[in-house]
């Protein structure tokens, strides 16, 4: 099994490296499909403390800049509404979206004023689980609150740089207990395969969460970018992917059947709200610095420079600075990855979308994962097996590591963006041909 896992990881690393290449496209304005409602992803990059393992787009909290940033988010929301976009659900990620809870609530209330929104998911950290903050989020229509806990072992929290910033295990559990039951879905984000994490530590964490009847538990594998992995080695130790499968199987087998999987790494005690927005929504619009969109077969990336973002929005432009059109084959491969990560792929829906049966579009992929025992087939669907759940965790780990390498590359390119990509003239769609690559070689 280890040989197959390593072979699949190596192939996927190269595959995502070659596919995470976008062309500069500053000034691009995506168009909505008539009558379609999308998920809106909002990125808030500010954090009070920067964890060494985190590869997401985040910056140290600067309140004056954060206030301008939230105002710019609301400008983006207004403009996309005016251009015809309608949103059914909202996901707010970061960073730490709740660094300025009043501003976040004001932003969510604007989205609700302009759209008939059915679900809003917001990420936060344990130190923000204070009742005044929770009340603001509830009043703003938040239905799913996701708390980044990562571990309930103080030694690991110290190594991750989270103990002083976000509290000890005892403090975190007390805050989880107080917040549980106030939202339609209360999710706790955890990480496994952390350097120095033992199976015993993992099991203690799971039993603590189960004892507190947490609605939903998401267990992510450690997914560092190349840059983050080098930084982590100084603070936390080296990443060893050889432990990943055994740890994942421990998590899966310990949580089930009390918790049912909504995706390969998210387990719920009850029907879940938005789990992974990229699974539940095949198209989404991202706003904010460092956000991604996937619309009409095209991937878009917004600028990773906060100052550039503020200037672009102030000048009346979108924040998009790069894009890539996916071929039909690439779109089908993306759906294959995301839908089966959510446990099922509907044959009729794929045939309607692409005009071809999945077995014709994805013949090699389906044959491989059937041979590995990762999927089974019925008349209507392809379904993930228990064995296949780990393969999809591995695949999503490599997918997100490719995205994280792209994020790291884009952060390093912000100076080039200022020097070589001037603001476009208002209401024009500028086009450039310079390639922006993720660079995932190790």
C-alpha positions in Angstrom: 0.0 0.0 0.0 2.8 2.4 0.9 4.3 1.9 -2.6 1.0 2.7 -4.3 0.4 5.7 -2.1 3.9 7.1 -2.8 3.4 6.5 -6.6 0.1 8.2 -6.6 1.5 11.2 -4.6 4.4 11.6 -7.0 2.1 11.5 -10.0 -0.4 13.9 -8.5 2.4 16.4 -7.5 3.6 16.6 -11.0 0.0 16.7 -12.4 -1.1 19.6 -10.2 2.2 21.4 -10.8 1.6 21.4 -14.5 -2.0 22.5 -14.2 -1.5 25.3 -11.6 -0.3 27.7 -14.3 -2.4 30.8 -14.9 -2.0 33.7 -17.4 -2.1 37.2 -16.1 -5.5 38.7 -16.8 -5.8 41.9 -14.9 -9.2 43.6 -15.3 -11.1 40.4 -16.3 -14.8 40.6 -15.5 -16.5 37.1 -15.3 -20.1 37.0 -16.5 -22.8 35.0 -14.8 -25.0 32.5 -16.5 -28.6 33.8 -16.8 -30.8 32.5 -13.9 -27.9 30.7 -12.1 -27.2 31.2 -8.4 -23.6 30.7 -7.2 -21.8 30.2 -3.9 -19.9 33.4 -2.9 -16.5 32.8 -1.3 -15.2 35.8 0.8 -11.5 35.8 1.8 -10.4 37.7 4.9 -6.6 37.4 5.1 -6.0 39.0 8.5 -4.8 37.0 11.5 -3.7 38.0 15.0 -1.0 35.4 14.9 0.6 33.7 11.9 0.9 29.9 12.4 4.1 28.3 10.9 2.2 25.4 9.3 -0.5 27.5 7.5 -0.1 28.0 3.7 -3.3 30.0 3.2 -3.1 33.6 2.2 -2.9 35.5 5.5 -1.2 38.6 6.9 -0.7 40.0 10.3 -3.7 42.0 11.6 -3.6 45.7 10.8 -6.8 47.3 12.0 -6.9 50.5 9.8 -6.0 48.4 6.7 -8.6 45.7 7.7 -11.3 48.4 8.0 -10.5 49.5 4.4 -10.4 45.9 3.3 -13.9 45.1 4.6 -15.2 48.3 2.9 -13.6 47.1 -0.4 -15.3 43.7 0.0 -18.7 45.4 0.2 -17.9 47.4 -2.9 -17.1 44.1 -4.7 -20.3 42.5 -3.5 -22.3 45.5 -4.8 -20.6 45.5 -8.2 -21.0 41.7 -8.8 -24.7 42.1 -7.8 -25.0 44.9 -10.4 -23.4 42.7 -13.0 -26.0 40.0 -12.5 -24.5 37.6 -10.0 -26.9 36.0 -7.5 -25.7 34.0 -4.5 -27.4 31.1 -2.8 -24.8 30.4 -0.2 -21.8 32.1 1.4 -18.5 30.8 2.7 -16.1 33.1 4.6 -12.5 31.9 5.0 -9.2 33.2 5.9 -7.0 34.2 7.7 -9.4 34.8 10.5 -12.7 36.2 9.3 -13.8 37.3 12.7 -10.9 39.6 13.5 -13.4 42.5 13.1 -16.8 40.8 13.9 -18.8 44.0 13.4 -17.4 44.5 10.0 -18.0 40.9 9.0 -21.6 41.1 10.2 -22.1 44.3 8.2 -20.7 42.6 5.1 -22.9 39.5 5.5 -25.9 41.6 6.0 -25.2 43.3 2.7 -25.1 39.9 1.0 -28.4 38.9 2.6 -30.0 42.2 1.6 -29.1 41.6 -2.1 -29.6 37.8 -2.2 -31.9 35.1 -0.9 -29.2 33.3 1.0 -29.9 29.8 2.4 -26.6 29.1 4.2 -23.6 31.1 5.5 -20.5 29.4 6.8 -17.8 31.3 8.7 -14.4 30.2 9.9 -13.0 31.4 13.2 -10.5 30.6 16.0 -11.2 29.5 19.6 -10.3 32.8 21.2 -13.2 34.4 19.3 -15.8 32.0 20.7 -17.1 34.8 23.0 -20.9 35.3 23.3 -21.0 38.9 21.9 -19.2 37.7 18.8 -21.4 34.6 18.5 -24.5 36.8 18.8 -23.3 39.1 16.0 -22.7 36.1 13.8 -26.1 34.6 14.6 -27.9 37.9 13.9 -26.0 38.1 10.6 -27.5 34.8 9.5 -24.5 32.5 10.0 -25.7 28.9 9.9 -22.4 27.0 10.2 -19.5 28.1 12.3 -16.2 26.3 11.8 -13.5 26.6 14.5 -9.8 26.0 13.8 -8.7 23.9 16.7 -6.1 21.7 15.0 -5.1 19.8 18.1 -6.1 19.4 21.8 -2.6 18.6 23.0 -0.9 21.5 24.6 2.6 20.4 23.5 1.5 20.4 19.9 -0.3 23.7 20.2 2.9 25.2 21.6 4.9 23.9 18.7 2.3 25.2 16.2 2.5 28.6 17.8 -1.1 28.5 18.9 -1.0 27.9 22.7 -0.4 31.5 23.7 -2.6 33.0 21.0 -5.7 30.7 21.1 -5.6 29.0 24.4 -4.8 25.7 26.1 -6.7 22.5 25.5 -8.8 23.1 28.6 -9.7 26.6 27.6 -10.5 25.5 24.1 -12.8 22.7 25.2 -14.6 25.1 27.6 -15.2 27.5 24.7 -16.4 24.7 22.4 -18.9 23.6 25.0 -20.3 27.1 25.4 -20.7 27.6 21.6 -22.0 24.1 20.8 -25.8 24.1 20.0 -26.1 27.7 19.0 -25.6 27.2 15.2 -27.3 24.9 12.8 -23.9 23.2 12.4 -20.9 23.7 14.6 -17.8 22.3 13.0 -14.3 21.8 14.5 -11.3 21.7 12.2 -8.5 19.4 13.2 -5.2 18.4 11.6 -3.6 15.0 11.6 -0.1 13.8 10.7 1.5 16.8 12.6 5.2 16.2 13.5 5.4 14.6 16.9 1.7 13.7 16.9 1.1 10.2 18.3 -1.8 7.9 17.7 -2.6 8.1 21.4 -2.8 11.9 21.1 -5.1 11.6 18.1 -7.4 9.2 19.9 -7.6 11.5 23.0 -8.6 14.4 20.8 -11.3 12.4 19.1 -12.8 11.1 22.3 -12.8 14.7 23.8 -14.7 16.0 20.7 -17.1 13.0 20.8 -17.8 13.5 24.5 -18.8 17.1 23.8 -21.1 15.9 21.0 -19.6 18.3 18.5 -21.9 18.5 15.4 -19.2 18.1 12.8 -15.5 17.2 12.8 -13.2 17.9 9.8 -9.8 16.2 10.0 -7.4 17.6 7.4 -4.0 16.1 6.7 -1.1 18.5 7.0 -0.8 20.2 3.6 2.2 22.5 3.6 3.6 24.4 0.7 7.2 23.9 -0.1 8.0 27.2 1.5 5.9 26.4 4.6 7.5 23.0 4.9 10.9 24.6 5.3 9.6 27.0 7.9 7.8 24.2 9.8 11.0 22.2 10.0 12.4 24.9 12.3 9.4 25.1 14.6 7.6 21.8 14.5 9.8 19.2 12.9 9.8 17.4 9.5 6.6 16.2 7.8 6.5 12.4 7.3 3.7 11.3 5.0 4.4 7.6 5.8 2.2 8.0 8.9 -0.7 9.6 7.1 -2.7 6.5 6.0 -2.6 4.8 9.4 -3.6 8.0 11.2 -6.5 8.6 8.7 -7.8 5.1 9.1 -7.7 5.6 12.9 -9.8 8.7 12.6 -12.3 7.2 10.2 -12.8 4.0 12.1 -13.0 5.8 15.5 -15.6 8.4 14.3 -17.8 6.0 12.5 -20.6 5.0 13.0 -21.4 7.8 15.5 -20.4 10.3 12.8 -21.2 9.8 9.1 -18.9 11.1 6.4 -20.1 14.0 4.3 -16.8 14.0 2.5 -13.6 11.9 2.8 -12.4 14.1 5.7 -15.6 15.6 7.2 -17.7 13.6 9.6 -21.1 14.7 11.0 -23.5 13.7 13.7 -26.4 15.2 11.8 -27.1 16.4 8.2 -24.4 18.9 7.5 -24.5 22.4 6.2 -21.8 23.5 3.8 -19.0 21.0 4.2 -16.4 21.8 1.5 -17.8 24.5 -0.8 -15.8 23.2 -3.7 -17.6 19.9 -3.3 -21.1 21.1 -2.8 -20.9 23.9 -5.5 -19.4 23.1 -8.9 -19.1 26.8 -9.6 -18.3 29.7 -7.2 -17.2 33.3 -7.2 -14.4 34.4 -4.9 -13.9 38.0 -3.7 -11.1 39.5 -1.6 -7.3 39.3 -1.9 -6.0 35.8 -2.6 -9.4 34.4 -3.5 -10.1 31.9 -6.3 -13.2 31.6 -8.5 -14.3 28.7 -10.8 -16.8 29.8 -13.4 -17.8 28.4 -16.8 -14.7 26.2 -17.0 -12.3 29.0 -16.1 -10.2 29.3 -12.9 -9.6 32.9 -11.7 -7.2 34.2 -9.0 -7.4 37.6 -7.3 -4.3 39.6 -6.4 -2.4 38.5 -3.4 -1.3 42.0 -2.6 -3.6 43.7 -0.1 -2.6 47.2 -1.3 -3.1 46.2 -4.9 -6.5 44.8 -4.0 -7.6 48.0 -2.4 -6.4 50.1 -5.4 -8.0 47.8 -7.9 -11.4 48.0 -6.2 -11.1 51.7 -5.5 -10.5 52.2 -9.3 -13.7 50.3 -10.2 -12.0 47.1 -11.3 -12.3 43.5 -10.2 -9.4 42.1 -8.2 -8.7 39.3 -10.7 -5.2 39.3 -11.9 -4.8 35.8 -13.4 -6.9 33.1 -15.0 -6.8 29.8 -16.8 -9.3 28.2 -19.2 -9.7 24.5 -18.5 -10.2 22.0 -21.3 -13.2 19.7 -21.3 -11.0 16.9 -20.1 -9.6 19.0 -17.3 -13.0 20.1 -16.2 -14.2 16.5 -16.1 -11.1 15.5 -14.1 -11.8 18.4 -11.6 -15.4 17.2 -11.2 -14.2 13.6 -10.8 -11.9 14.7 -8.0 -14.4 16.9 -6.2 -17.6 14.9 -6.6 -16.1 11.6 -5.4 -14.4 13.5 -2.6 -18.0 14.1 -1.6 -18.5 10.3 -1.8 -20.6 10.1 -5.0 -20.5 11.0 -8.7 -23.8 11.1 -10.6 -23.5 9.6 -14.0 -26.5 11.4 -15.5 -25.4 14.8 -14.3 -21.9 14.3 -15.8 -23.4 13.2 -19.1 -25.8 16.2 -19.2 -22.9 18.6 -18.4 -20.4 17.2 -20.9 -22.5 15.4 -23.5 -20.5 12.2 -22.9 -20.7 9.4 -20.4 -18.1 9.5 -17.6 -16.6 6.2 -18.7 -15.7 7.8 -22.0 -14.3 11.0 -20.5 -12.5 9.4 -17.6 -11.8 5.9 -18.8 -8.2 5.7 -17.4 -9.1 7.3 -14.0 -12.1 5.0 -13.5 -10.3 1.9 -14.4 -7.4 2.7 -12.1 -9.5 3.4 -9.0 -11.7 0.4 -9.6 -8.6 -1.7 -9.7 -7.4 -0.1 -6.5 -10.7 -0.8 -4.8 -11.3 2.9 -4.4 -14.7 3.1 -6.1 -17.7 1.0 -6.9 -20.3 1.5 -9.7 -24.1 1.4 -9.7 -26.6 2.2 -12.4 -26.8 5.8 -11.3 -23.5 6.6 -9.6 -19.9 5.9 -8.9 -19.4 5.6 -5.1 -16.3 6.0 -2.9 -15.4 2.9 -0.8 -13.9 3.0 2.7 -10.6 2.2 1.1 -11.2 4.9 -1.5 -11.8 7.5 1.2 -8.0 7.6 2.0 -7.1 7.7 -1.7 -9.3 10.8 -2.0 -7.7 12.4 1.1 -4.3 11.8 -0.5 -5.5 13.3 -3.8 -7.0 16.3 -2.1 -3.9 16.8 -0.1 -1.8 16.9 -3.3 -4.4 19.2 -4.9 -4.3 21.7 -2.0 -0.5 21.5 -1.8 -0.4 22.5 -5.4 -2.7 25.4 -4.7 -0.7 26.3 -1.6 2.5 26.4 -3.7 0.7 28.6 -6.1 -0.3 30.9 -3.2 3.3 31.0 -2.0 4.4 31.9 -5.6 1.8 34.6 -5.9 2.8 36.2 -2.6 6.4 36.4 -3.9 5.2 37.9 -7.2 3.4 40.9 -5.7 6.3 43.2 -6.4 6.4 42.1 -10.0 2.7 42.7 -10.2 3.2 46.3 -9.1 6.1 46.9 -11.5 4.8 45.1 -14.6 1.0 45.2 -14.4 -0.3 48.7 -14.2 -3.9 49.4 -13.3 -6.1 48.8 -16.4 -8.1 51.6 -17.8 -11.6 51.7 -16.3 -14.1 49.3 -17.8 -11.5 47.5 -20.0 -10.4 43.8 -20.0 -6.7 43.9 -20.2 -4.9 40.7 -21.3 -1.3 39.6 -20.7 0.5 36.4 -21.7 3.0 36.0 -18.9 2.6 32.6 -17.2 2.3 32.3 -13.4 3.4 28.9 -12.3 2.9 27.2 -8.9 6.4 25.6 -9.0 5.8 22.5 -6.9 9.1 20.8 -7.4 10.8 19.9 -4.1 
